[in-house]
């Protein structure tokens, strides 16, 4: 399992269990894209009640109307791939990967996370 945070050309932040889509073998091996398994959009907003720099993070299913849990994304749409912070990774693991029907879960069923800087 390789949980990554991905920034797409569309500006969306996606957290997903990521695997490479490759063509060829050995020295001719080329990454042409990625498979996003159970992808979620990460939404971040500042909390109004806090004067410090706190953020509330929510996860929403990406492509919620699709039956597919594994979505192919071509290389050209990916700007960067990074490691998510530990609390975001744990939120994704607990709220998405451990749920059986996370792709049909409503936004209200997704938990929020508050991070203070």
PyMOL CGO cylinders between C-alpha atoms (Angstrom):
from pymol import cmd
from pymol.cgo import CYLINDER

trace = [
    CYLINDER, 0.00, 0.00, 0.00, 1.31, 3.41, -0.97, 0.3, 1, 1, 1, 1, 1, 1,
    CYLINDER, 1.31, 3.41, -0.97, -0.87, 6.24, 0.29, 0.3, 1, 1, 1, 1, 1, 1,
    CYLINDER, -0.87, 6.24, 0.29, 0.04, 9.50, -1.43, 0.3, 1, 1, 1, 1, 1, 1,
    CYLINDER, 0.04, 9.50, -1.43, -1.26, 13.04, -1.73, 0.3, 1, 1, 1, 1, 1, 1,
    CYLINDER, -1.26, 13.04, -1.73, -1.49, 14.09, -5.37, 0.3, 1, 1, 1, 1, 1, 1,
    CYLINDER, -1.49, 14.09, -5.37, -1.95, 17.55, -6.86, 0.3, 1, 1, 1, 1, 1, 1,
    CYLINDER, -1.95, 17.55, -6.86, -3.70, 17.40, -10.24, 0.3, 1, 1, 1, 1, 1, 1,
    CYLINDER, -3.70, 17.40, -10.24, -3.67, 19.97, -13.05, 0.3, 1, 1, 1, 1, 1, 1,
    CYLINDER, -3.67, 19.97, -13.05, -7.29, 20.71, -12.14, 0.3, 1, 1, 1, 1, 1, 1,
    CYLINDER, -7.29, 20.71, -12.14, -6.07, 22.01, -8.76, 0.3, 1, 1, 1, 1, 1, 1,
    CYLINDER, -6.07, 22.01, -8.76, -7.63, 19.13, -6.84, 0.3, 1, 1, 1, 1, 1, 1,
    CYLINDER, -7.63, 19.13, -6.84, -5.74, 17.56, -3.94, 0.3, 1, 1, 1, 1, 1, 1,
    CYLINDER, -5.74, 17.56, -3.94, -6.38, 13.81, -4.03, 0.3, 1, 1, 1, 1, 1, 1,
    CYLINDER, -6.38, 13.81, -4.03, -5.38, 11.29, -1.39, 0.3, 1, 1, 1, 1, 1, 1,
    CYLINDER, -5.38, 11.29, -1.39, -5.30, 7.72, -2.60, 0.3, 1, 1, 1, 1, 1, 1,
    CYLINDER, -5.30, 7.72, -2.60, -3.66, 4.34, -2.42, 0.3, 1, 1, 1, 1, 1, 1,
    CYLINDER, -3.66, 4.34, -2.42, -1.44, 4.83, -5.48, 0.3, 1, 1, 1, 1, 1, 1,
    CYLINDER, -1.44, 4.83, -5.48, 0.16, 2.37, -7.89, 0.3, 1, 1, 1, 1, 1, 1,
    CYLINDER, 0.16, 2.37, -7.89, 2.07, 3.08, -11.08, 0.3, 1, 1, 1, 1, 1, 1,
    CYLINDER, 2.07, 3.08, -11.08, 0.68, 2.36, -14.54, 0.3, 1, 1, 1, 1, 1, 1,
    CYLINDER, 0.68, 2.36, -14.54, 3.71, 1.14, -16.51, 0.3, 1, 1, 1, 1, 1, 1,
    CYLINDER, 3.71, 1.14, -16.51, 4.50, 0.12, -20.06, 0.3, 1, 1, 1, 1, 1, 1,
    CYLINDER, 4.50, 0.12, -20.06, 7.51, -2.02, -20.96, 0.3, 1, 1, 1, 1, 1, 1,
    CYLINDER, 7.51, -2.02, -20.96, 10.00, -3.91, -18.84, 0.3, 1, 1, 1, 1, 1, 1,
    CYLINDER, 10.00, -3.91, -18.84, 13.52, -3.44, -17.54, 0.3, 1, 1, 1, 1, 1, 1,
    CYLINDER, 13.52, -3.44, -17.54, 15.31, -0.44, -19.05, 0.3, 1, 1, 1, 1, 1, 1,
    CYLINDER, 15.31, -0.44, -19.05, 12.33, 0.18, -21.35, 0.3, 1, 1, 1, 1, 1, 1,
    CYLINDER, 12.33, 0.18, -21.35, 9.94, 0.54, -18.38, 0.3, 1, 1, 1, 1, 1, 1,
    CYLINDER, 9.94, 0.54, -18.38, 8.03, 3.85, -18.56, 0.3, 1, 1, 1, 1, 1, 1,
    CYLINDER, 8.03, 3.85, -18.56, 5.47, 5.21, -16.09, 0.3, 1, 1, 1, 1, 1, 1,
    CYLINDER, 5.47, 5.21, -16.09, 2.51, 6.43, -18.19, 0.3, 1, 1, 1, 1, 1, 1,
    CYLINDER, 2.51, 6.43, -18.19, 0.11, 7.13, -15.34, 0.3, 1, 1, 1, 1, 1, 1,
    CYLINDER, 0.11, 7.13, -15.34, -1.20, 5.99, -12.01, 0.3, 1, 1, 1, 1, 1, 1,
    CYLINDER, -1.20, 5.99, -12.01, -4.02, 3.93, -10.58, 0.3, 1, 1, 1, 1, 1, 1,
    CYLINDER, -4.02, 3.93, -10.58, -5.82, 5.74, -7.76, 0.3, 1, 1, 1, 1, 1, 1,
    CYLINDER, -5.82, 5.74, -7.76, -7.51, 3.21, -5.48, 0.3, 1, 1, 1, 1, 1, 1,
    CYLINDER, -7.51, 3.21, -5.48, -10.37, 4.66, -3.40, 0.3, 1, 1, 1, 1, 1, 1,
    CYLINDER, -10.37, 4.66, -3.40, -9.42, 8.27, -4.20, 0.3, 1, 1, 1, 1, 1, 1,
    CYLINDER, -9.42, 8.27, -4.20, -10.74, 11.16, -2.13, 0.3, 1, 1, 1, 1, 1, 1,
    CYLINDER, -10.74, 11.16, -2.13, -10.64, 14.90, -2.63, 0.3, 1, 1, 1, 1, 1, 1,
    CYLINDER, -10.64, 14.90, -2.63, -9.04, 16.71, 0.31, 0.3, 1, 1, 1, 1, 1, 1,
    CYLINDER, -9.04, 16.71, 0.31, -10.83, 19.95, 1.22, 0.3, 1, 1, 1, 1, 1, 1,
    CYLINDER, -10.83, 19.95, 1.22, -9.18, 22.35, 3.64, 0.3, 1, 1, 1, 1, 1, 1,
    CYLINDER, -9.18, 22.35, 3.64, -10.74, 25.44, 5.19, 0.3, 1, 1, 1, 1, 1, 1,
    CYLINDER, -10.74, 25.44, 5.19, -9.85, 27.71, 8.08, 0.3, 1, 1, 1, 1, 1, 1,
    CYLINDER, -9.85, 27.71, 8.08, -11.88, 27.39, 11.23, 0.3, 1, 1, 1, 1, 1, 1,
    CYLINDER, -11.88, 27.39, 11.23, -13.87, 30.51, 12.08, 0.3, 1, 1, 1, 1, 1, 1,
    CYLINDER, -13.87, 30.51, 12.08, -13.89, 30.10, 15.85, 0.3, 1, 1, 1, 1, 1, 1,
    CYLINDER, -13.89, 30.10, 15.85, -10.12, 29.94, 16.15, 0.3, 1, 1, 1, 1, 1, 1,
    CYLINDER, -10.12, 29.94, 16.15, -7.77, 32.93, 16.08, 0.3, 1, 1, 1, 1, 1, 1,
    CYLINDER, -7.77, 32.93, 16.08, -4.73, 30.75, 15.51, 0.3, 1, 1, 1, 1, 1, 1,
    CYLINDER, -4.73, 30.75, 15.51, -4.05, 29.21, 12.14, 0.3, 1, 1, 1, 1, 1, 1,
    CYLINDER, -4.05, 29.21, 12.14, -6.23, 26.11, 12.39, 0.3, 1, 1, 1, 1, 1, 1,
    CYLINDER, -6.23, 26.11, 12.39, -7.60, 24.22, 9.43, 0.3, 1, 1, 1, 1, 1, 1,
    CYLINDER, -7.60, 24.22, 9.43, -10.47, 21.81, 9.12, 0.3, 1, 1, 1, 1, 1, 1,
    CYLINDER, -10.47, 21.81, 9.12, -9.85, 19.00, 6.66, 0.3, 1, 1, 1, 1, 1, 1,
    CYLINDER, -9.85, 19.00, 6.66, -12.60, 16.91, 5.08, 0.3, 1, 1, 1, 1, 1, 1,
    CYLINDER, -12.60, 16.91, 5.08, -12.42, 13.98, 2.67, 0.3, 1, 1, 1, 1, 1, 1,
    CYLINDER, -12.42, 13.98, 2.67, -14.96, 13.51, -0.11, 0.3, 1, 1, 1, 1, 1, 1,
    CYLINDER, -14.96, 13.51, -0.11, -15.08, 10.65, -2.61, 0.3, 1, 1, 1, 1, 1, 1,
    CYLINDER, -15.08, 10.65, -2.61, -13.54, 11.61, -5.96, 0.3, 1, 1, 1, 1, 1, 1,
    CYLINDER, -13.54, 11.61, -5.96, -15.87, 10.57, -8.81, 0.3, 1, 1, 1, 1, 1, 1,
    CYLINDER, -15.87, 10.57, -8.81, -18.62, 9.56, -6.38, 0.3, 1, 1, 1, 1, 1, 1,
    CYLINDER, -18.62, 9.56, -6.38, -20.98, 8.38, -9.13, 0.3, 1, 1, 1, 1, 1, 1,
    CYLINDER, -20.98, 8.38, -9.13, -18.54, 5.78, -10.45, 0.3, 1, 1, 1, 1, 1, 1,
    CYLINDER, -18.54, 5.78, -10.45, -18.76, 2.09, -9.52, 0.3, 1, 1, 1, 1, 1, 1,
    CYLINDER, -18.76, 2.09, -9.52, -14.99, 1.83, -9.96, 0.3, 1, 1, 1, 1, 1, 1,
    CYLINDER, -14.99, 1.83, -9.96, -12.78, 1.89, -6.89, 0.3, 1, 1, 1, 1, 1, 1,
    CYLINDER, -12.78, 1.89, -6.89, -9.59, 1.92, -9.01, 0.3, 1, 1, 1, 1, 1, 1,
    CYLINDER, -9.59, 1.92, -9.01, -9.32, 4.95, -11.31, 0.3, 1, 1, 1, 1, 1, 1,
    CYLINDER, -9.32, 4.95, -11.31, -6.61, 5.31, -14.00, 0.3, 1, 1, 1, 1, 1, 1,
    CYLINDER, -6.61, 5.31, -14.00, -5.06, 8.80, -14.32, 0.3, 1, 1, 1, 1, 1, 1,
    CYLINDER, -5.06, 8.80, -14.32, -2.58, 9.64, -17.06, 0.3, 1, 1, 1, 1, 1, 1,
    CYLINDER, -2.58, 9.64, -17.06, 0.81, 11.11, -16.18, 0.3, 1, 1, 1, 1, 1, 1,
    CYLINDER, 0.81, 11.11, -16.18, 0.04, 14.40, -17.90, 0.3, 1, 1, 1, 1, 1, 1,
    CYLINDER, 0.04, 14.40, -17.90, -2.62, 15.32, -15.30, 0.3, 1, 1, 1, 1, 1, 1,
    CYLINDER, -2.62, 15.32, -15.30, -0.35, 14.84, -12.29, 0.3, 1, 1, 1, 1, 1, 1,
    CYLINDER, -0.35, 14.84, -12.29, 1.61, 17.88, -11.11, 0.3, 1, 1, 1, 1, 1, 1,
    CYLINDER, 1.61, 17.88, -11.11, 3.23, 16.36, -8.04, 0.3, 1, 1, 1, 1, 1, 1,
    CYLINDER, 3.23, 16.36, -8.04, 3.02, 13.41, -5.65, 0.3, 1, 1, 1, 1, 1, 1,
    CYLINDER, 3.02, 13.41, -5.65, 3.95, 13.82, -1.98, 0.3, 1, 1, 1, 1, 1, 1,
    CYLINDER, 3.95, 13.82, -1.98, 3.67, 12.06, 1.35, 0.3, 1, 1, 1, 1, 1, 1,
    CYLINDER, 3.67, 12.06, 1.35, 0.58, 13.19, 3.33, 0.3, 1, 1, 1, 1, 1, 1,
    CYLINDER, 0.58, 13.19, 3.33, 1.01, 14.37, 6.90, 0.3, 1, 1, 1, 1, 1, 1,
    CYLINDER, 1.01, 14.37, 6.90, 0.52, 11.59, 9.45, 0.3, 1, 1, 1, 1, 1, 1,
    CYLINDER, 0.52, 11.59, 9.45, -2.87, 12.80, 10.70, 0.3, 1, 1, 1, 1, 1, 1,
    CYLINDER, -2.87, 12.80, 10.70, -4.24, 12.99, 7.14, 0.3, 1, 1, 1, 1, 1, 1,
    CYLINDER, -4.24, 12.99, 7.14, -2.89, 9.52, 6.34, 0.3, 1, 1, 1, 1, 1, 1,
    CYLINDER, -2.89, 9.52, 6.34, -4.53, 8.10, 9.48, 0.3, 1, 1, 1, 1, 1, 1,
    CYLINDER, -4.53, 8.10, 9.48, -7.82, 9.82, 8.66, 0.3, 1, 1, 1, 1, 1, 1,
    CYLINDER, -7.82, 9.82, 8.66, -7.77, 8.31, 5.15, 0.3, 1, 1, 1, 1, 1, 1,
    CYLINDER, -7.77, 8.31, 5.15, -6.86, 4.84, 6.43, 0.3, 1, 1, 1, 1, 1, 1,
    CYLINDER, -6.86, 4.84, 6.43, -9.53, 4.83, 9.15, 0.3, 1, 1, 1, 1, 1, 1,
    CYLINDER, -9.53, 4.83, 9.15, -12.38, 6.61, 7.37, 0.3, 1, 1, 1, 1, 1, 1,
    CYLINDER, -12.38, 6.61, 7.37, -11.92, 5.38, 3.80, 0.3, 1, 1, 1, 1, 1, 1,
    CYLINDER, -11.92, 5.38, 3.80, -9.86, 2.22, 3.51, 0.3, 1, 1, 1, 1, 1, 1,
    CYLINDER, -9.86, 2.22, 3.51, -11.49, 0.50, 6.49, 0.3, 1, 1, 1, 1, 1, 1,
    CYLINDER, -11.49, 0.50, 6.49, -15.05, 1.32, 5.39, 0.3, 1, 1, 1, 1, 1, 1,
    CYLINDER, -15.05, 1.32, 5.39, -16.67, -1.14, 3.02, 0.3, 1, 1, 1, 1, 1, 1,
    CYLINDER, -16.67, -1.14, 3.02, -18.85, 1.30, 1.06, 0.3, 1, 1, 1, 1, 1, 1,
    CYLINDER, -18.85, 1.30, 1.06, -16.82, 4.51, 1.22, 0.3, 1, 1, 1, 1, 1, 1,
    CYLINDER, -16.82, 4.51, 1.22, -17.50, 5.44, -2.43, 0.3, 1, 1, 1, 1, 1, 1,
    CYLINDER, -17.50, 5.44, -2.43, -21.21, 5.81, -1.70, 0.3, 1, 1, 1, 1, 1, 1,
    CYLINDER, -21.21, 5.81, -1.70, -20.75, 7.54, 1.64, 0.3, 1, 1, 1, 1, 1, 1,
    CYLINDER, -20.75, 7.54, 1.64, -22.19, 11.01, 1.83, 0.3, 1, 1, 1, 1, 1, 1,
    CYLINDER, -22.19, 11.01, 1.83, -20.11, 14.04, 2.73, 0.3, 1, 1, 1, 1, 1, 1,
    CYLINDER, -20.11, 14.04, 2.73, -21.83, 14.08, 6.12, 0.3, 1, 1, 1, 1, 1, 1,
    CYLINDER, -21.83, 14.08, 6.12, -20.47, 10.61, 6.82, 0.3, 1, 1, 1, 1, 1, 1,
    CYLINDER, -20.47, 10.61, 6.82, -16.90, 11.69, 6.20, 0.3, 1, 1, 1, 1, 1, 1,
    CYLINDER, -16.90, 11.69, 6.20, -15.15, 12.85, 9.35, 0.3, 1, 1, 1, 1, 1, 1,
    CYLINDER, -15.15, 12.85, 9.35, -13.30, 16.11, 9.69, 0.3, 1, 1, 1, 1, 1, 1,
    CYLINDER, -13.30, 16.11, 9.69, -9.85, 16.78, 11.05, 0.3, 1, 1, 1, 1, 1, 1,
    CYLINDER, -9.85, 16.78, 11.05, -8.66, 20.02, 12.64, 0.3, 1, 1, 1, 1, 1, 1,
    CYLINDER, -8.66, 20.02, 12.64, -4.97, 20.89, 12.34, 0.3, 1, 1, 1, 1, 1, 1,
    CYLINDER, -4.97, 20.89, 12.34, -3.33, 23.80, 14.16, 0.3, 1, 1, 1, 1, 1, 1,
    CYLINDER, -3.33, 23.80, 14.16, -0.09, 25.38, 13.01, 0.3, 1, 1, 1, 1, 1, 1,
]
cmd.load_cgo(trace, "trace")
